[in-house]
Amino acid sequence: MTLHEDIREFIVENFLFGDDNGLKDNSSFLEEGIVDSTGIMQLVSFIQEQYLIVVEDEELTPENLDSIQKVADFVQQKRRTLALA
């Protein structure tokens, strides 16, 4: 399963009750009412546990967490940073 597929599955199962309703990789979670602030914390917990990364408070922004694509890019960037450390 790819990173995008893994994130999509989590979003669909936890926030869309198993029905993706045409969810696109660039669909805004906030603008489309898919994930609220509590849901963002669930998403953060998932990516921290699933991908063994730490999400810092200052990283809790729509630029990092507002779509499948943004989450995937964020996770990839965090993994690259860890690999260099």
N, CA, C and O atoms as a GROMACS GRO file, in nm:
protein
  340
    1MET      N    1   0.085  -0.118   0.000
    1MET     CA    2   0.000   0.000   0.000
    1MET      C    3   0.089   0.124   0.000
    1MET      O    4   0.186   0.132   0.075
    2THR      N    5   0.056   0.220  -0.084
    2THR     CA    6   0.136   0.342  -0.088
    2THR      C    7   0.100   0.434   0.029
    2THR      O    8  -0.001   0.413   0.097
    3LEU      N    9   0.183   0.533   0.050
    3LEU     CA   10   0.158   0.631   0.154
    3LEU      C   11   0.022   0.699   0.134
    3LEU      O   12  -0.055   0.713   0.228
    4HIS      N   13  -0.007   0.741   0.010
    4HIS     CA   14  -0.135   0.806  -0.019
    4HIS      C   15  -0.252   0.713   0.012
    4HIS      O   16  -0.352   0.755   0.070
    5GLU      N   17  -0.239   0.586  -0.027
    5GLU     CA   18  -0.348   0.490  -0.004
    5GLU      C   19  -0.370   0.466   0.145
    5GLU      O   20  -0.483   0.455   0.191
    6ASP      N   21  -0.262   0.458   0.218
    6ASP     CA   22  -0.269   0.437   0.363
    6ASP      C   23  -0.340   0.554   0.432
    6ASP      O   24  -0.427   0.533   0.516
    7ILE      N   25  -0.302   0.676   0.396
    7ILE     CA   26  -0.365   0.796   0.454
    7ILE      C   27  -0.512   0.803   0.412
    7ILE      O   28  -0.598   0.832   0.495
    8ARG      N   29  -0.539   0.777   0.285
    8ARG     CA   30  -0.677   0.779   0.234
    8ARG      C   31  -0.763   0.680   0.313
    8ARG      O   32  -0.874   0.713   0.356
    9GLU      N   33  -0.712   0.559   0.332
    9GLU     CA   34  -0.787   0.457   0.404
    9GLU      C   35  -0.821   0.504   0.545
    9GLU      O   36  -0.933   0.485   0.592
   10PHE      N   37  -0.723   0.565   0.614
   10PHE     CA   38  -0.747   0.615   0.749
   10PHE      C   39  -0.856   0.722   0.748
   10PHE      O   40  -0.948   0.717   0.830
   11ILE      N   41  -0.848   0.818   0.656
   11ILE     CA   42  -0.947   0.925   0.648
   11ILE      C   43  -1.086   0.869   0.618
   11ILE      O   44  -1.183   0.904   0.684
   12VAL      N   45  -1.095   0.782   0.519
   12VAL     CA   46  -1.225   0.726   0.478
   12VAL      C   47  -1.286   0.645   0.593
   12VAL      O   48  -1.405   0.658   0.622
   13GLU      N   49  -1.207   0.562   0.657
   13GLU     CA   50  -1.259   0.475   0.763
   13GLU      C   51  -1.297   0.554   0.889
   13GLU      O   52  -1.397   0.522   0.954
   14ASN      N   53  -1.218   0.655   0.923
   14ASN     CA   54  -1.240   0.726   1.049
   14ASN      C   55  -1.328   0.849   1.039
   14ASN      O   56  -1.389   0.890   1.139
   15PHE      N   57  -1.338   0.910   0.922
   15PHE     CA   58  -1.413   1.035   0.911
   15PHE      C   59  -1.526   1.031   0.809
   15PHE      O   60  -1.619   1.111   0.816
   16LEU      N   61  -1.520   0.939   0.714
   16LEU     CA   62  -1.623   0.933   0.609
   16LEU      C   63  -1.703   0.803   0.615
   16LEU      O   64  -1.775   0.770   0.520
   17PHE      N   65  -1.691   0.730   0.724
   17PHE     CA   66  -1.771   0.610   0.748
   17PHE      C   67  -1.762   0.509   0.635
   17PHE      O   68  -1.862   0.446   0.599
   18GLY      N   69  -1.643   0.495   0.578
   18GLY     CA   70  -1.620   0.395   0.476
   18GLY      C   71  -1.657   0.434   0.334
   18GLY      O   72  -1.638   0.354   0.242
   19ASP      N   73  -1.709   0.555   0.314
   19ASP     CA   74  -1.750   0.600   0.180
   19ASP      C   75  -1.668   0.721   0.140
   19ASP      O   76  -1.682   0.828   0.200
   20ASP      N   77  -1.581   0.706   0.040
   20ASP     CA   78  -1.491   0.816   0.007
   20ASP      C   79  -1.558   0.933  -0.065
   20ASP      O   80  -1.497   1.039  -0.078
   21ASN      N   81  -1.682   0.918  -0.112
   21ASN     CA   82  -1.757   1.029  -0.172
   21ASN      C   83  -1.675   1.112  -0.269
   21ASN      O   84  -1.688   1.235  -0.272
   22GLY      N   85  -1.591   1.048  -0.349
   22GLY     CA   86  -1.512   1.121  -0.447
   22GLY      C   87  -1.397   1.199  -0.388
   22GLY      O   88  -1.347   1.293  -0.451
   23LEU      N   89  -1.353   1.162  -0.268
   23LEU     CA   90  -1.240   1.230  -0.204
   23LEU      C   91  -1.117   1.225  -0.294
   23LEU      O   92  -1.076   1.118  -0.339
   24LYS      N   93  -1.060   1.342  -0.319
   24LYS     CA   94  -0.940   1.352  -0.401
   24LYS      C   95  -0.819   1.374  -0.310
   24LYS      O   96  -0.834   1.414  -0.195
   25ASP      N   97  -0.701   1.347  -0.363
   25ASP     CA   98  -0.580   1.366  -0.283
   25ASP      C   99  -0.560   1.510  -0.240
   25ASP      O  100  -0.495   1.537  -0.140
   26ASN      N  101  -0.616   1.605  -0.316
   26ASN     CA  102  -0.599   1.747  -0.282
   26ASN      C  103  -0.726   1.809  -0.223
   26ASN      O  104  -0.733   1.931  -0.209
   27SER      N  105  -0.826   1.728  -0.187
   27SER     CA  106  -0.947   1.781  -0.123
   27SER      C  107  -0.911   1.834   0.015
   27SER      O  108  -0.847   1.765   0.095
   28SER      N  109  -0.953   1.958   0.043
   28SER     CA  110  -0.925   2.019   0.173
   28SER      C  111  -1.013   1.956   0.281
   28SER      O  112  -1.135   1.958   0.271
   29PHE      N  113  -0.948   1.899   0.384
   29PHE     CA  114  -1.024   1.839   0.493
   29PHE      C  115  -1.110   1.943   0.565
   29PHE      O  116  -1.224   1.915   0.601
   30LEU      N  117  -1.055   2.061   0.584
   30LEU     CA  118  -1.126   2.165   0.660
   30LEU      C  119  -1.237   2.229   0.577
   30LEU      O  120  -1.350   2.241   0.624
   31GLU      N  121  -1.204   2.271   0.454
   31GLU     CA  122  -1.304   2.338   0.370
   31GLU      C  123  -1.422   2.247   0.337
   31GLU      O  124  -1.535   2.294   0.326
   32GLU      N  125  -1.397   2.118   0.322
   32GLU     CA  126  -1.503   2.024   0.286
   32GLU      C  127  -1.569   1.961   0.409
   32GLU      O  128  -1.656   1.874   0.396
   33GLY      N  129  -1.526   2.004   0.528
   33GLY     CA  130  -1.588   1.955   0.650
   33GLY      C  131  -1.560   1.808   0.678
   33GLY      O  132  -1.639   1.741   0.745
   34ILE      N  133  -1.449   1.757   0.629
   34ILE     CA  134  -1.416   1.616   0.647
   34ILE      C  135  -1.356   1.592   0.785
   34ILE      O  136  -1.391   1.495   0.852
   35VAL      N  137  -1.267   1.680   0.828
   35VAL     CA  138  -1.197   1.665   0.955
   35VAL      C  139  -1.208   1.796   1.033
   35VAL      O  140  -1.182   1.903   0.979
   36ASP      N  141  -1.247   1.786   1.161
   36ASP     CA  142  -1.251   1.905   1.246
   36ASP      C  143  -1.125   1.907   1.333
   36ASP      O  144  -1.035   1.825   1.314
   37SER      N  145  -1.119   1.998   1.428
   37SER     CA  146  -0.997   2.012   1.508
   37SER      C  147  -0.968   1.886   1.591
   37SER      O  148  -0.852   1.850   1.608
   38THR      N  149  -1.071   1.821   1.642
   38THR     CA  150  -1.051   1.696   1.715
   38THR      C  151  -0.999   1.588   1.620
   38THR      O  152  -0.912   1.509   1.655
   39GLY      N  153  -1.053   1.586   1.498
   39GLY     CA  154  -1.010   1.491   1.398
   39GLY      C  155  -0.864   1.510   1.359
   39GLY      O  156  -0.793   1.414   1.330
   40ILE      N  157  -0.820   1.635   1.357
   40ILE     CA  158  -0.679   1.663   1.326
   40ILE      C  159  -0.589   1.595   1.429
   40ILE      O  160  -0.484   1.541   1.395
   41MET      N  161  -0.632   1.598   1.555
   41MET     CA  162  -0.551   1.532   1.659
   41MET      C  163  -0.549   1.380   1.638
   41MET      O  164  -0.446   1.316   1.662
   42GLN      N  165  -0.660   1.323   1.594
   42GLN     CA  166  -0.664   1.180   1.562
   42GLN      C  167  -0.568   1.151   1.445
   42GLN      O  168  -0.494   1.053   1.448
   43LEU      N  169  -0.571   1.237   1.344
   43LEU     CA  170  -0.484   1.222   1.229
   43LEU      C  171  -0.337   1.229   1.270
   43LEU      O  172  -0.255   1.149   1.226
   44VAL      N  173  -0.306   1.325   1.357
   44VAL     CA  174  -0.168   1.340   1.405
   44VAL      C  175  -0.125   1.216   1.482
   44VAL      O  176  -0.013   1.167   1.463
   45SER      N  177  -0.211   1.164   1.567
   45SER     CA  178  -0.179   1.042   1.642
   45SER      C  179  -0.152   0.926   1.546
   45SER      O  180  -0.057   0.850   1.563
   46PHE      N  181  -0.236   0.916   1.444
   46PHE     CA  182  -0.219   0.810   1.344
   46PHE      C  183  -0.084   0.822   1.273
   46PHE      O  184  -0.011   0.723   1.264
   47ILE      N  185  -0.050   0.940   1.224
   47ILE     CA  186   0.075   0.950   1.148
   47ILE      C  187   0.198   0.934   1.238
   47ILE      O  188   0.301   0.882   1.194
   48GLN      N  189   0.187   0.977   1.363
   48GLN     CA  190   0.300   0.957   1.455
   48GLN      C  191   0.321   0.809   1.483
   48GLN      O  192   0.435   0.762   1.483
   49GLU      N  193   0.213   0.735   1.506
   49GLU     CA  194   0.224   0.592   1.536
   49GLU      C  195   0.258   0.511   1.410
   49GLU      O  196   0.342   0.421   1.414
   50GLN      N  197   0.194   0.543   1.300
   50GLN     CA  198   0.209   0.467   1.177
   50GLN      C  199   0.347   0.484   1.114
   50GLN      O  200   0.406   0.389   1.064
   51TYR      N  201   0.397   0.607   1.117
   51TYR     CA  202   0.520   0.638   1.045
   51TYR      C  203   0.638   0.671   1.137
   51TYR      O  204   0.746   0.708   1.090
   52LEU      N  205   0.615   0.658   1.268
   52LEU     CA  206   0.722   0.678   1.367
   52LEU      C  207   0.791   0.813   1.352
   52LEU      O  208   0.914   0.823   1.352
   53ILE      N  209   0.709   0.916   1.341
   53ILE     CA  210   0.760   1.054   1.336
   53ILE      C  211   0.696   1.133   1.449
   53ILE      O  212   0.594   1.092   1.505
   54VAL      N  213   0.756   1.245   1.482
   54VAL     CA  214   0.701   1.334   1.583
   54VAL      C  215   0.651   1.459   1.513
   54VAL      O  216   0.723   1.521   1.434
   55VAL      N  217   0.526   1.496   1.540
   55VAL     CA  218   0.468   1.618   1.486
   55VAL      C  219   0.476   1.724   1.595
   55VAL      O  220   0.413   1.711   1.700
   56GLU      N  221   0.553   1.827   1.570
   56GLU     CA  222   0.569   1.936   1.667
   56GLU      C  223   0.448   2.028   1.663
   56GLU      O  224   0.378   2.035   1.561
   57ASP      N  225   0.422   2.099   1.772
   57ASP     CA  226   0.307   2.189   1.780
   57ASP      C  227   0.306   2.289   1.665
   57ASP      O  228   0.200   2.317   1.608
   58GLU      N  229   0.423   2.344   1.630
   58GLU     CA  230   0.428   2.445   1.524
   58GLU      C  231   0.403   2.385   1.385
   58GLU      O  232   0.385   2.458   1.288
   59GLU      N  233   0.402   2.253   1.377
   59GLU     CA  234   0.375   2.187   1.249
   59GLU      C  235   0.227   2.155   1.230
   59GLU      O  236   0.188   2.103   1.125
   60LEU      N  237   0.145   2.184   1.329
   60LEU     CA  238   0.001   2.158   1.322
   60LEU      C  239  -0.068   2.269   1.243
   60LEU      O  240  -0.142   2.350   1.298
   61THR      N  241  -0.042   2.270   1.113
   61THR     CA  242  -0.095   2.375   1.027
   61THR      C  243  -0.166   2.313   0.907
   61THR      O  244  -0.137   2.199   0.869
   62PRO      N  245  -0.259   2.388   0.846
   62PRO     CA  246  -0.324   2.338   0.725
   62PRO      C  247  -0.223   2.306   0.613
   62PRO      O  248  -0.248   2.217   0.532
   63GLU      N  249  -0.112   2.379   0.609
   63GLU     CA  250  -0.011   2.353   0.506
   63GLU      C  251   0.043   2.211   0.516
   63GLU      O  252   0.087   2.154   0.416
   64ASN      N  253   0.040   2.152   0.635
   64ASN     CA  254   0.091   2.017   0.655
   64ASN      C  255  -0.017   1.910   0.662
   64ASN      O  256   0.009   1.793   0.633
   65LEU      N  257  -0.140   1.949   0.702
   65LEU     CA  258  -0.237   1.847   0.741
   65LEU      C  259  -0.375   1.862   0.680
   65LEU      O  260  -0.470   1.801   0.730
   66ASP      N  261  -0.391   1.939   0.572
   66ASP     CA  262  -0.526   1.970   0.523
   66ASP      C  263  -0.570   1.891   0.400
   66ASP      O  264  -0.674   1.922   0.342
   67SER      N  265  -0.495   1.791   0.359
   67SER     CA  266  -0.538   1.704   0.249
   67SER      C  267  -0.452   1.579   0.251
   67SER      O  268  -0.348   1.575   0.316
   68ILE      N  269  -0.495   1.478   0.179
   68ILE     CA  270  -0.415   1.356   0.170
   68ILE      C  271  -0.278   1.391   0.113
   68ILE      O  272  -0.176   1.344   0.165
   69GLN      N  273  -0.273   1.472   0.008
   69GLN     CA  274  -0.145   1.510  -0.053
   69GLN      C  275  -0.056   1.584   0.045
   69GLN      O  276   0.064   1.554   0.054
   70LYS      N  277  -0.112   1.679   0.119
   70LYS     CA  278  -0.031   1.757   0.213
   70LYS      C  279   0.022   1.669   0.325
   70LYS      O  280   0.137   1.684   0.366
   71VAL      N  281  -0.060   1.577   0.375
   71VAL     CA  282  -0.015   1.486   0.481
   71VAL      C  283   0.096   1.396   0.427
   71VAL      O  284   0.198   1.377   0.494
   72ALA      N  285   0.079   1.342   0.308
   72ALA     CA  286   0.180   1.255   0.248
   72ALA      C  287   0.312   1.331   0.228
   72ALA      O  288   0.419   1.278   0.259
   73ASP      N  289   0.304   1.453   0.177
   73ASP     CA  290   0.424   1.535   0.158
   73ASP      C  291   0.493   1.562   0.292
   73ASP      O  292   0.616   1.554   0.302
   74PHE      N  293   0.413   1.594   0.393
   74PHE     CA  294   0.465   1.623   0.527
   74PHE      C  295   0.537   1.500   0.584
   74PHE      O  296   0.648   1.512   0.635
   75VAL      N  297   0.473   1.384   0.575
   75VAL     CA  298   0.533   1.261   0.626
   75VAL      C  299   0.664   1.231   0.552
   75VAL      O  300   0.763   1.195   0.615
   76GLN      N  301   0.664   1.245   0.421
   76GLN     CA  302   0.785   1.220   0.343
   76GLN      C  303   0.897   1.315   0.384
   76GLN      O  304   1.013   1.274   0.395
   77GLN      N  305   0.864   1.441   0.405
   77GLN     CA  306   0.964   1.540   0.445
   77GLN      C  307   1.020   1.507   0.584
   77GLN      O  308   1.140   1.517   0.606
   78LYS      N  309   0.932   1.467   0.676
   78LYS     CA  310   0.977   1.430   0.811
   78LYS      C  311   1.067   1.306   0.806
   78LYS      O  312   1.167   1.298   0.878
   79ARG      N  313   1.031   1.210   0.722
   79ARG     CA  314   1.113   1.089   0.708
   79ARG      C  315   1.251   1.123   0.653
   79ARG      O  316   1.352   1.069   0.698
   80ARG      N  317   1.256   1.213   0.554
   80ARG     CA  318   1.384   1.253   0.496
   80ARG      C  319   1.470   1.321   0.604
   80ARG      O  320   1.590   1.295   0.615
   81THR      N  321   1.408   1.406   0.683
   81THR     CA  322   1.480   1.476   0.790
   81THR      C  323   1.537   1.375   0.890
   81THR      O  324   1.651   1.389   0.934
   82LEU      N  325   1.457   1.274   0.926
   82LEU     CA  326   1.503   1.171   1.018
   82LEU      C  327   1.619   1.091   0.959
   82LEU      O  328   1.714   1.057   1.029
   83ALA      N  329   1.609   1.060   0.830
   83ALA     CA  330   1.711   0.981   0.764
   83ALA      C  331   1.846   1.055   0.762
   83ALA      O  332   1.952   0.992   0.764
   84LEU      N  333   1.840   1.188   0.758
   84LEU     CA  334   1.962   1.268   0.755
   84LEU      C  335   2.024   1.288   0.893
   84LEU      O  336   2.141   1.321   0.906
   85ALA      N  337   1.942   1.268   0.996
   85ALA     CA  338   1.989   1.294   1.134
   85ALA      C  339   2.085   1.187   1.182
   85ALA      O  340   2.133   1.194   1.296
   0.00000   0.00000   0.00000
